[in-house]
């Protein structure tokens, strides 16, 4: 089991946060000092300050400032200091930046995070639900701002703020709600469970930003809560298809992303880790991806991933994870090969009428390339030198995507790019990857930086003649990594 202990000199809480069989913190949960990185590590001249409030999304926003303060007052929101000055900054930062980097496209009206927040905060719901979601948003924003990538964006008057302390404070406040709600989830309504899923998934997002080993516990909590939602039936899925930009559509997106997070990570986790000790890929089969009107779904419109691609990746993981007879395994390989053909993205369409459509096209090709590389390396056991045409094609799309998204805040999924880059062998392809890694370095959160280190470590091992799998390298040197 992944363990997490928060320690500090300044503030203490005697609560224990538990959901399912997992203790999130010990009984003496305390605030953790910021010790891994300090503002002095940032070089002068690399700061882009947070801009004043300008325009707001047409469908949902936390602000402007007067609206943020009104939200906090209505929910009896409690911050570290009574003036809530930093919390207002955090929620403003959510509007103008952080909510936008969580998806690849600049399409606010289908941002699943904001769709869920709009339902929770702009409609009459219990104050404790609204407050909990605001706490988790504050936790996401402060965790990002406590990293080097985030520090580059902090305005001068806030550069001495200990955002790490705010992260821990708001994370613990969010966990208080999660812990209480999880204990009576079987008696909760579908709506209440939807907000519980969102709260836990938002906490999972903070784990990505700041290299927290708690992510397996949060992922398990999301899965168990999703299982408690009784309306995952054919009727509800039809309503999601008809209204993809609804709360149900956002909930389905978080469910599908939870499944992806599991599939991305389970192959290199050891058997005693939370995800593999208590779950297999079979336990996530209830999470669906309707084929009908798939291109209208939030998953496709935010990531480019089709239902066929998700099914194919699931079957690759199932092949590697679940032992079967030799005959069954041979049949599974044939079936996956056909699925890879069937889910291949269509040829490029010169008539694509928006930048978002173009971004999604390249994201889709990158994801398909990644699952094909995973299949060829881990299932077919092909050597990396045999796959360089496919790798170079993937790098082409990474570079094109980087070029066309220069004016876009969103960064898309990291996992597909990681899988493509780590399989680069030639000096030319590695030089292209290195150039791209240098370009994105200022914007990388901690989990991405850890992934970049894995890429270079795999290259180093292979230069010495070892054709090692990247799965084995992660298992050896960074087994708690979450790639997403």
PLY file of the C-alpha trace (Angstrom):
ply
format ascii 1.0
element vertex 484
property float x
property float y
property float z
element edge 483
property int vertex1
property int vertex2
end_header
0.00 0.00 0.00
1.21 3.47 -0.79
1.57 5.43 2.42
1.46 9.17 3.03
2.39 11.01 6.21
2.15 14.78 6.45
4.37 16.42 9.05
4.95 19.99 10.15
5.99 22.32 12.87
3.20 24.83 12.59
-0.25 23.28 12.37
-1.80 19.99 13.42
-4.99 18.05 12.96
-5.89 14.98 14.95
-8.29 13.61 12.38
-7.72 10.43 10.43
-8.91 10.36 6.84
-10.06 6.96 5.65
-12.10 5.62 2.78
-12.48 1.98 1.88
-9.66 -0.12 3.35
-7.19 2.71 2.92
-5.81 5.13 5.51
-5.00 8.30 3.63
-3.18 9.80 6.59
-2.17 8.59 10.02
-3.97 9.74 13.15
-1.59 12.64 13.71
-2.04 14.27 10.33
-0.01 17.48 10.17
0.93 20.14 7.69
4.03 19.41 5.68
6.83 21.91 5.30
7.84 22.88 1.79
11.27 21.30 1.61
11.76 19.83 -1.85
11.90 23.16 -3.69
12.10 26.80 -2.75
11.47 30.06 -4.64
15.20 30.80 -4.61
15.68 27.93 -7.09
13.96 29.97 -9.80
16.26 31.98 -12.02
15.70 35.68 -12.51
14.05 36.70 -15.74
11.93 33.54 -16.03
8.73 34.87 -14.45
5.45 35.49 -16.24
3.27 37.17 -13.65
-0.38 36.34 -13.14
-2.36 38.85 -15.17
-5.33 40.81 -13.78
-8.82 39.47 -14.41
-9.81 39.96 -18.00
-12.46 37.91 -19.84
-14.31 34.95 -18.38
-15.63 31.73 -19.89
-19.18 32.03 -21.21
-20.46 28.94 -19.40
-18.82 29.01 -15.96
-16.24 30.92 -13.99
-15.35 31.31 -10.34
-14.96 35.07 -10.64
-14.73 38.01 -10.92
-13.32 38.78 -7.47
-16.63 40.01 -6.05
-18.31 36.79 -7.21
-15.55 34.66 -5.70
-15.93 36.39 -2.34
-19.70 35.94 -2.53
-19.26 32.19 -3.18
-16.94 31.86 -0.20
-19.29 33.77 2.09
-22.36 31.76 1.06
-20.63 28.46 1.85
-19.12 29.67 5.15
-15.77 28.85 3.60
-12.79 28.72 5.97
-9.26 29.53 4.80
-5.92 29.74 6.53
-6.47 33.47 7.15
-9.80 35.17 7.66
-9.35 37.68 4.82
-9.27 34.80 2.26
-6.95 36.93 0.13
-4.87 33.98 -1.08
-7.92 31.77 -1.68
-9.38 34.47 -3.93
-6.09 34.53 -5.84
-6.21 30.73 -6.18
-9.74 30.70 -7.57
-8.89 33.55 -9.93
-5.90 31.50 -11.07
-8.26 28.59 -11.75
-10.30 30.76 -14.11
-7.48 32.35 -16.07
-5.05 29.44 -16.26
-5.29 26.13 -14.43
-8.70 25.02 -15.68
-7.38 25.54 -19.20
-4.25 23.37 -18.93
-6.22 20.30 -17.86
-7.47 19.66 -21.39
-5.73 19.88 -24.73
-8.21 22.25 -26.34
-9.41 25.77 -25.68
-13.09 24.89 -25.54
-14.44 26.15 -22.22
-18.01 25.02 -22.78
-16.96 21.35 -22.74
-14.38 21.55 -19.96
-15.56 18.68 -17.69
-14.05 20.25 -14.56
-16.02 23.45 -15.06
-19.17 21.57 -16.04
-19.11 19.81 -12.67
-18.30 23.03 -10.80
-21.07 24.91 -12.59
-23.61 22.33 -11.43
-22.30 22.30 -7.86
-21.77 26.03 -7.34
-24.27 27.81 -9.59
-27.27 25.74 -8.48
-28.73 25.15 -5.01
-26.79 22.38 -3.29
-25.65 21.72 0.25
-23.04 24.22 1.43
-20.75 21.39 2.56
-20.65 20.00 -1.00
-19.93 23.42 -2.46
-17.28 24.17 0.15
-15.58 20.79 -0.38
-15.28 21.32 -4.13
-13.91 24.83 -3.61
-11.34 23.38 -1.19
-10.26 20.79 -3.78
-9.96 23.49 -6.47
-7.82 25.53 -4.06
-5.75 22.39 -3.44
-5.20 21.91 -7.18
-4.19 25.53 -7.73
-1.90 25.78 -4.70
-0.23 22.44 -5.50
0.55 23.74 -8.99
1.80 27.08 -7.70
4.06 25.31 -5.20
6.02 23.76 -8.09
8.72 25.48 -10.11
6.43 25.64 -13.14
3.84 27.45 -11.05
6.26 29.81 -9.33
7.15 31.35 -12.68
3.57 32.70 -12.81
3.25 34.26 -9.37
2.88 38.03 -9.12
5.57 39.78 -7.04
3.32 40.50 -4.06
2.58 36.77 -3.65
6.05 35.32 -4.18
6.65 34.90 -0.45
3.41 32.96 0.00
3.90 29.38 1.15
1.61 27.72 -1.39
2.71 24.33 -0.14
1.03 25.14 3.17
-2.17 26.18 1.36
-2.07 22.96 -0.66
-1.96 20.83 2.48
-4.60 22.89 4.28
-7.14 22.71 1.45
-6.34 19.10 0.62
-7.06 18.08 4.21
-10.29 20.12 4.20
-11.32 18.34 1.00
-10.40 14.97 2.49
-12.57 15.68 5.53
-15.58 15.86 3.22
-14.44 12.84 1.22
-13.92 10.75 4.34
-17.34 11.58 5.78
-19.19 11.20 2.47
-17.48 7.95 1.55
-18.63 6.28 4.75
-22.31 6.69 3.81
-21.97 6.43 0.04
-24.32 3.42 -0.17
-27.15 5.62 1.14
-26.30 8.65 -1.01
-28.11 9.86 -4.09
-26.55 9.65 -7.53
-26.08 13.43 -7.49
-24.26 13.34 -4.14
-22.04 10.52 -5.39
-21.24 12.51 -8.53
-19.89 15.35 -6.40
-17.96 12.85 -4.28
-16.36 11.42 -7.43
-15.43 14.93 -8.57
-13.93 15.78 -5.17
-11.74 12.67 -5.11
-10.74 13.07 -8.77
-9.74 16.69 -8.14
-7.53 15.44 -5.29
-6.07 12.88 -7.69
-5.19 15.76 -10.01
-3.24 17.46 -7.22
-1.20 14.25 -6.91
-0.14 14.66 -10.56
1.00 18.24 -10.00
3.10 17.58 -6.93
4.37 13.99 -7.11
2.19 12.68 -4.30
2.27 8.94 -3.67
-1.34 9.13 -2.46
-2.69 8.86 -6.00
-3.33 5.11 -5.82
-5.53 5.62 -2.77
-7.50 8.39 -4.44
-7.87 6.36 -7.64
-9.21 3.42 -5.65
-11.64 5.77 -3.90
-12.96 7.05 -7.24
-13.47 3.50 -8.55
-15.34 2.35 -5.45
-17.55 5.45 -5.49
-18.33 4.95 -9.17
-19.39 1.38 -8.41
-21.91 2.76 -5.93
-23.64 4.86 -8.55
-26.64 2.71 -9.33
-27.67 4.49 -12.53
-24.75 3.27 -14.68
-27.22 1.54 -16.95
-28.21 1.73 -20.58
-30.81 4.44 -19.97
-28.35 6.82 -18.32
-25.74 6.25 -21.01
-28.30 7.22 -23.65
-28.89 10.51 -21.80
-25.13 11.13 -21.70
-24.95 10.57 -25.46
-27.77 13.05 -26.04
-26.33 15.67 -23.67
-22.56 15.11 -23.52
-21.90 18.56 -22.07
-23.95 17.77 -18.95
-23.06 16.75 -15.41
-23.61 13.12 -16.42
-21.24 13.67 -19.32
-18.63 15.16 -16.98
-19.06 12.23 -14.59
-18.55 9.78 -17.45
-15.41 11.70 -18.47
-13.96 11.42 -14.95
-14.83 7.71 -14.91
-13.08 7.16 -18.25
-10.05 9.19 -17.15
-9.86 7.13 -13.95
-9.81 3.99 -16.08
-7.07 5.49 -18.25
-4.99 6.42 -15.19
-5.24 2.81 -14.04
-4.36 1.38 -17.47
-1.39 3.72 -17.84
0.08 2.70 -14.50
-0.90 -0.84 -13.56
1.70 -2.57 -15.74
4.68 -1.23 -13.81
3.14 -1.29 -10.33
4.16 -4.18 -8.09
1.57 -6.65 -6.83
1.45 -5.16 -3.32
0.59 -1.65 -4.52
-2.94 -0.49 -3.82
-4.08 -0.59 -7.46
-2.86 -4.12 -8.14
-3.56 -5.56 -4.70
-7.23 -4.63 -4.74
-8.04 -4.25 -8.45
-7.52 -5.84 -11.82
-8.49 -4.50 -15.21
-11.64 -6.62 -14.97
-12.87 -4.46 -12.07
-13.15 -1.45 -14.38
-15.24 -3.11 -17.09
-18.34 -1.31 -15.80
-16.89 2.01 -17.05
-18.34 2.41 -20.53
-17.58 4.52 -23.57
-20.68 4.64 -25.81
-19.99 4.29 -29.52
-23.00 6.36 -30.56
-22.12 9.99 -31.32
-18.67 9.31 -29.88
-17.13 12.42 -31.43
-19.52 14.54 -29.34
-18.36 12.94 -26.10
-16.25 14.91 -23.62
-13.56 12.25 -23.76
-13.06 12.60 -27.51
-13.47 16.39 -27.60
-10.90 16.86 -24.82
-8.36 14.09 -25.57
-8.95 12.67 -29.05
-9.33 9.17 -27.60
-12.02 7.06 -29.27
-13.99 4.22 -27.72
-12.08 1.77 -29.94
-8.72 3.07 -28.67
-9.78 2.75 -25.03
-11.07 -0.77 -25.66
-7.83 -1.71 -27.44
-5.64 -0.41 -24.61
-7.84 -2.25 -22.11
-7.37 -5.50 -24.00
-3.59 -5.01 -24.19
-3.45 -4.56 -20.42
-5.79 -7.51 -19.93
-3.51 -9.68 -22.08
-0.45 -8.71 -20.04
-2.18 -8.86 -16.67
-4.50 -11.87 -16.82
-2.99 -15.32 -17.37
-4.75 -17.47 -19.98
-4.06 -20.62 -21.94
-1.60 -20.34 -24.88
-4.47 -20.77 -27.33
-6.51 -18.01 -25.71
-3.50 -15.69 -25.67
-2.87 -16.33 -29.37
-6.49 -15.51 -30.17
-6.24 -12.37 -28.03
-3.20 -11.16 -29.99
-5.05 -11.62 -33.27
-8.06 -9.75 -31.90
-5.91 -6.83 -30.65
-4.14 -6.58 -34.02
-7.54 -6.19 -35.68
-8.66 -3.66 -33.07
-5.56 -1.56 -33.76
-6.56 -1.44 -37.42
-10.21 -0.70 -36.65
-9.47 2.17 -34.25
-6.85 3.87 -36.41
-7.65 7.59 -36.78
-9.00 8.59 -40.19
-6.72 10.26 -42.69
-6.03 13.95 -42.16
-8.87 16.17 -43.34
-7.75 19.43 -44.93
-11.24 20.79 -44.32
-10.90 20.79 -40.54
-12.56 24.09 -39.68
-11.10 24.90 -36.28
-7.83 24.80 -34.38
-9.44 22.58 -31.74
-10.34 20.00 -34.40
-6.75 20.02 -35.64
-5.39 19.60 -32.10
-7.72 16.68 -31.43
-6.66 15.02 -34.69
-2.98 15.07 -33.70
-3.78 14.04 -30.12
-5.73 11.10 -31.50
-2.90 9.98 -33.78
-0.38 10.28 -30.92
-2.52 8.12 -28.64
-3.02 5.47 -31.32
0.72 5.43 -32.03
1.44 4.97 -28.31
-0.89 1.99 -27.85
0.51 0.41 -31.03
4.06 0.80 -29.68
2.99 -0.68 -26.35
1.47 -3.65 -28.17
4.50 -4.22 -30.40
7.01 -3.97 -27.54
5.24 -5.71 -24.67
2.95 -8.19 -26.43
4.75 -8.96 -29.70
8.17 -8.50 -28.04
9.57 -6.56 -30.98
12.89 -4.76 -30.46
12.90 -0.94 -30.39
15.11 -0.75 -33.51
12.34 -2.45 -35.50
9.83 0.24 -34.61
11.64 3.45 -35.52
9.44 4.33 -38.49
6.46 4.30 -36.14
8.38 6.25 -33.49
9.48 8.93 -35.98
5.92 9.29 -37.24
4.80 9.81 -33.65
7.50 12.44 -33.09
6.28 14.23 -36.23
2.84 14.60 -34.66
4.30 15.70 -31.31
6.26 18.46 -33.06
3.29 19.56 -35.18
1.04 19.60 -32.12
3.61 21.69 -30.24
3.75 24.18 -33.10
0.00 24.62 -33.55
-0.68 24.93 -29.80
1.79 27.73 -29.07
-1.10 30.07 -28.34
-3.06 27.48 -26.35
-2.68 26.97 -22.61
-3.72 23.30 -22.58
-1.06 20.62 -22.67
-3.02 17.41 -23.30
-2.17 13.94 -22.06
1.49 13.26 -21.32
1.39 9.43 -21.52
1.17 9.11 -25.35
4.14 11.44 -25.87
6.10 9.60 -23.18
5.56 6.20 -24.82
6.61 7.53 -28.22
9.67 9.40 -26.94
10.99 6.64 -24.71
11.20 4.26 -27.71
13.39 6.62 -29.77
16.71 4.92 -30.60
18.66 6.86 -33.23
20.69 9.94 -32.34
18.54 11.98 -34.73
15.22 10.96 -33.17
16.58 11.36 -29.65
17.82 14.84 -30.56
14.31 15.76 -31.72
12.83 14.41 -28.50
15.43 16.25 -26.40
14.58 19.50 -28.18
10.88 18.99 -27.44
11.57 18.14 -23.79
13.56 21.35 -23.44
10.66 23.30 -24.95
8.10 21.96 -22.48
10.42 21.88 -19.44
9.30 25.27 -18.03
5.68 24.06 -18.06
6.23 20.56 -16.69
4.63 19.56 -13.40
6.48 17.09 -11.19
5.02 13.89 -12.64
6.07 14.98 -16.14
9.60 15.78 -14.95
9.83 12.32 -13.42
8.65 10.84 -16.72
11.27 12.83 -18.62
13.95 11.39 -16.35
12.70 7.88 -17.12
13.04 8.57 -20.86
16.68 9.55 -20.46
17.39 6.61 -18.15
15.96 4.13 -20.67
18.08 5.67 -23.43
21.16 5.35 -21.24
20.48 1.68 -20.50
19.91 0.91 -24.17
23.13 2.65 -25.23
24.90 0.09 -23.07
23.32 -2.74 -25.06
20.38 -3.48 -22.76
17.10 -3.50 -24.73
15.19 -2.99 -21.51
11.49 -2.16 -21.34
10.53 1.23 -19.92
8.07 -0.62 -17.68
10.97 -2.36 -15.95
12.93 0.89 -15.56
9.99 2.61 -13.86
9.50 -0.42 -11.62
13.17 -0.26 -10.62
13.70 3.46 -9.99
10.32 5.25 -9.68
7.51 2.74 -9.02
5.05 5.28 -7.57
5.04 7.42 -10.73
1.66 8.41 -12.15
1.74 9.00 -15.90
-1.38 10.65 -17.26
0 1
1 2
2 3
3 4
4 5
5 6
6 7
7 8
8 9
9 10
10 11
11 12
12 13
13 14
14 15
15 16
16 17
17 18
18 19
19 20
20 21
21 22
22 23
23 24
24 25
25 26
26 27
27 28
28 29
29 30
30 31
31 32
32 33
33 34
34 35
35 36
36 37
37 38
38 39
39 40
40 41
41 42
42 43
43 44
44 45
45 46
46 47
47 48
48 49
49 50
50 51
51 52
52 53
53 54
54 55
55 56
56 57
57 58
58 59
59 60
60 61
61 62
62 63
63 64
64 65
65 66
66 67
67 68
68 69
69 70
70 71
71 72
72 73
73 74
74 75
75 76
76 77
77 78
78 79
79 80
80 81
81 82
82 83
83 84
84 85
85 86
86 87
87 88
88 89
89 90
90 91
91 92
92 93
93 94
94 95
95 96
96 97
97 98
98 99
99 100
100 101
101 102
102 103
103 104
104 105
105 106
106 107
107 108
108 109
109 110
110 111
111 112
112 113
113 114
114 115
115 116
116 117
117 118
118 119
119 120
120 121
121 122
122 123
123 124
124 125
125 126
126 127
127 128
128 129
129 130
130 131
131 132
132 133
133 134
134 135
135 136
136 137
137 138
138 139
139 140
140 141
141 142
142 143
143 144
144 145
145 146
146 147
147 148
148 149
149 150
150 151
151 152
152 153
153 154
154 155
155 156
156 157
157 158
158 159
159 160
160 161
161 162
162 163
163 164
164 165
165 166
166 167
167 168
168 169
169 170
170 171
171 172
172 173
173 174
174 175
175 176
176 177
177 178
178 179
179 180
180 181
181 182
182 183
183 184
184 185
185 186
186 187
187 188
188 189
189 190
190 191
191 192
192 193
193 194
194 195
195 196
196 197
197 198
198 199
199 200
200 201
201 202
202 203
203 204
204 205
205 206
206 207
207 208
208 209
209 210
210 211
211 212
212 213
213 214
214 215
215 216
216 217
217 218
218 219
219 220
220 221
221 222
222 223
223 224
224 225
225 226
226 227
227 228
228 229
229 230
230 231
231 232
232 233
233 234
234 235
235 236
236 237
237 238
238 239
239 240
240 241
241 242
242 243
243 244
244 245
245 246
246 247
247 248
248 249
249 250
250 251
251 252
252 253
253 254
254 255
255 256
256 257
257 258
258 259
259 260
260 261
261 262
262 263
263 264
264 265
265 266
266 267
267 268
268 269
269 270
270 271
271 272
272 273
273 274
274 275
275 276
276 277
277 278
278 279
279 280
280 281
281 282
282 283
283 284
284 285
285 286
286 287
287 288
288 289
289 290
290 291
291 292
292 293
293 294
294 295
295 296
296 297
297 298
298 299
299 300
300 301
301 302
302 303
303 304
304 305
305 306
306 307
307 308
308 309
309 310
310 311
311 312
312 313
313 314
314 315
315 316
316 317
317 318
318 319
319 320
320 321
321 322
322 323
323 324
324 325
325 326
326 327
327 328
328 329
329 330
330 331
331 332
332 333
333 334
334 335
335 336
336 337
337 338
338 339
339 340
340 341
341 342
342 343
343 344
344 345
345 346
346 347
347 348
348 349
349 350
350 351
351 352
352 353
353 354
354 355
355 356
356 357
357 358
358 359
359 360
360 361
361 362
362 363
363 364
364 365
365 366
366 367
367 368
368 369
369 370
370 371
371 372
372 373
373 374
374 375
375 376
376 377
377 378
378 379
379 380
380 381
381 382
382 383
383 384
384 385
385 386
386 387
387 388
388 389
389 390
390 391
391 392
392 393
393 394
394 395
395 396
396 397
397 398
398 399
399 400
400 401
401 402
402 403
403 404
404 405
405 406
406 407
407 408
408 409
409 410
410 411
411 412
412 413
413 414
414 415
415 416
416 417
417 418
418 419
419 420
420 421
421 422
422 423
423 424
424 425
425 426
426 427
427 428
428 429
429 430
430 431
431 432
432 433
433 434
434 435
435 436
436 437
437 438
438 439
439 440
440 441
441 442
442 443
443 444
444 445
445 446
446 447
447 448
448 449
449 450
450 451
451 452
452 453
453 454
454 455
455 456
456 457
457 458
458 459
459 460
460 461
461 462
462 463
463 464
464 465
465 466
466 467
467 468
468 469
469 470
470 471
471 472
472 473
473 474
474 475
475 476
476 477
477 478
478 479
479 480
480 481
481 482
482 483
